[in-house]
């Protein structure tokens, strides 16, 4: 289910066209949302999902391989640079949603920009988020 990114490695890319993943289904399981709230220093608010919660969906098995490929594999490390969230309606716990992801690699400075649209199963848009990951060679991080 991995998208075609091209014959060159993503780390060699210089601003290739955006890559769109097939839409995926997600659920805001109340226990996972509460754990996220605790781990990020917030107090759980019953029924509501924190604004930044969708960031954790970048680690899903349907997303992670494409993101790793865009980053350039194990020789590169993504450093969280920025994120933004824009909601038309709040997300609720124990609810199903659909995610549409777009990834774009930029060359200077090296980064991956992830854009996602969150919608209900009926295709009503709930919000959008963008995450910017700066890409650095692992060797640059390991050297003094």
C-alpha positions as CSV (number, residue, x, y, z in Angstrom):
1,X,0.0,0.0,0.0
2,X,3.1,2.2,-0.2
3,X,2.9,5.1,-2.7
4,X,5.3,5.4,-5.6
5,X,7.9,8.0,-4.7
6,X,10.2,7.6,-7.6
7,X,13.4,5.8,-8.5
8,X,15.5,8.2,-6.5
9,X,15.6,7.9,-2.8
10,X,13.5,10.6,-1.0
11,X,16.7,11.9,0.6
12,X,18.0,12.7,-2.8
13,X,14.7,14.4,-3.9
14,X,14.7,18.1,-4.5
15,X,11.1,19.1,-4.0
16,X,9.3,16.3,-5.8
17,X,5.5,16.6,-6.4
18,X,3.3,15.8,-3.4
19,X,2.6,12.2,-2.6
20,X,-1.0,11.3,-1.6
21,X,-1.8,8.3,0.5
22,X,-5.1,6.4,0.1
23,X,-7.6,7.6,2.6
24,X,-7.4,5.7,5.9
25,X,-9.9,5.1,8.8
26,X,-9.0,6.1,12.3
27,X,-10.8,6.0,15.7
28,X,-10.4,8.3,18.7
29,X,-10.4,5.5,21.2
30,X,-11.1,7.1,24.7
31,X,-8.3,5.1,26.4
32,X,-5.7,6.2,23.8
33,X,-6.9,9.8,24.0
34,X,-6.7,9.8,27.8
35,X,-3.2,8.3,27.6
36,X,-2.1,11.0,25.1
37,X,-3.5,13.7,27.4
38,X,-1.5,12.3,30.4
39,X,1.7,11.9,28.4
40,X,1.5,15.4,27.1
41,X,0.9,16.9,30.5
42,X,-2.8,17.7,30.1
43,X,-5.7,16.6,32.3
44,X,-8.2,14.4,30.4
45,X,-11.4,16.1,29.5
46,X,-14.1,13.5,29.1
47,X,-15.5,13.4,25.6
48,X,-13.1,15.8,24.0
49,X,-9.9,15.1,21.9
50,X,-6.9,17.4,22.4
51,X,-6.2,19.6,19.4
52,X,-2.8,18.1,18.9
53,X,-3.9,14.4,19.1
54,X,-4.0,13.8,15.3
55,X,-0.2,14.1,15.3
56,X,0.0,10.6,16.8
57,X,-1.7,9.3,13.6
58,X,1.6,9.8,11.8
59,X,2.8,6.6,13.5
60,X,0.1,4.4,12.1
61,X,1.2,1.4,10.0
62,X,-0.6,2.8,7.0
63,X,1.3,6.1,7.2
64,X,4.7,5.2,8.7
65,X,6.3,3.5,5.7
66,X,5.5,6.4,3.3
67,X,6.8,8.9,5.8
68,X,10.0,6.9,6.4
69,X,10.5,6.7,2.6
70,X,10.0,10.5,2.3
71,X,12.5,11.1,5.1
72,X,15.1,9.0,3.4
73,X,15.3,5.9,5.6
74,X,17.5,5.1,8.6
75,X,20.4,7.5,7.4
76,X,18.2,10.5,8.2
77,X,16.4,11.8,11.2
78,X,13.2,13.8,11.3
79,X,13.3,16.8,13.7
80,X,9.9,18.3,14.6
81,X,10.0,21.8,13.3
82,X,6.4,23.1,13.3
83,X,2.8,22.0,13.4
84,X,-0.5,23.7,13.0
85,X,-4.1,22.6,13.4
86,X,-7.3,24.2,11.9
87,X,-10.6,22.8,13.1
88,X,-14.1,23.3,11.7
89,X,-15.5,21.2,14.5
90,X,-14.0,19.5,17.6
91,X,-13.1,15.8,17.5
92,X,-15.0,13.5,19.9
93,X,-13.8,10.5,21.7
94,X,-14.8,7.0,20.6
95,X,-15.6,8.3,17.1
96,X,-14.6,7.2,13.6
97,X,-12.8,9.5,11.2
98,X,-11.2,9.4,7.8
99,X,-7.7,10.8,7.1
100,X,-6.3,12.0,3.7
101,X,-2.6,12.5,3.8
102,X,-0.3,14.5,1.5
103,X,3.5,14.4,1.8
104,X,5.9,16.8,0.1
105,X,9.7,16.8,0.3
106,X,11.5,20.1,0.1
107,X,15.2,20.4,-0.7
108,X,16.4,23.6,1.0
109,X,16.4,23.2,3.9
110,X,15.7,19.5,3.7
111,X,12.2,18.9,5.2
112,X,9.1,16.9,4.7
113,X,5.7,18.7,5.0
114,X,2.8,16.5,6.0
115,X,-0.7,17.8,5.4
116,X,-3.8,15.9,6.4
117,X,-7.5,16.4,6.2
118,X,-9.7,14.9,8.9
119,X,-13.3,14.1,8.0
120,X,-16.2,12.1,9.3
121,X,-17.2,8.8,7.6
122,X,-19.8,10.9,5.8
123,X,-17.0,13.1,4.3
124,X,-17.8,16.2,6.5
125,X,-14.5,18.0,7.1
126,X,-13.6,18.3,10.8
127,X,-10.2,19.9,10.4
128,X,-6.8,20.0,8.9
129,X,-3.3,19.7,10.2
130,X,0.2,20.4,8.9
131,X,3.4,19.0,10.4
132,X,6.9,20.1,9.2
133,X,9.8,17.8,9.8
134,X,13.3,19.0,9.2
135,X,15.5,16.2,7.8
136,X,19.1,15.9,9.0
137,X,21.6,13.1,8.4
138,X,22.1,10.8,11.4
139,X,25.8,11.4,11.2
140,X,25.3,15.2,11.7
141,X,23.3,14.5,14.9
142,X,25.8,11.9,16.2
143,X,29.0,14.0,15.7
144,X,30.1,16.5,18.4
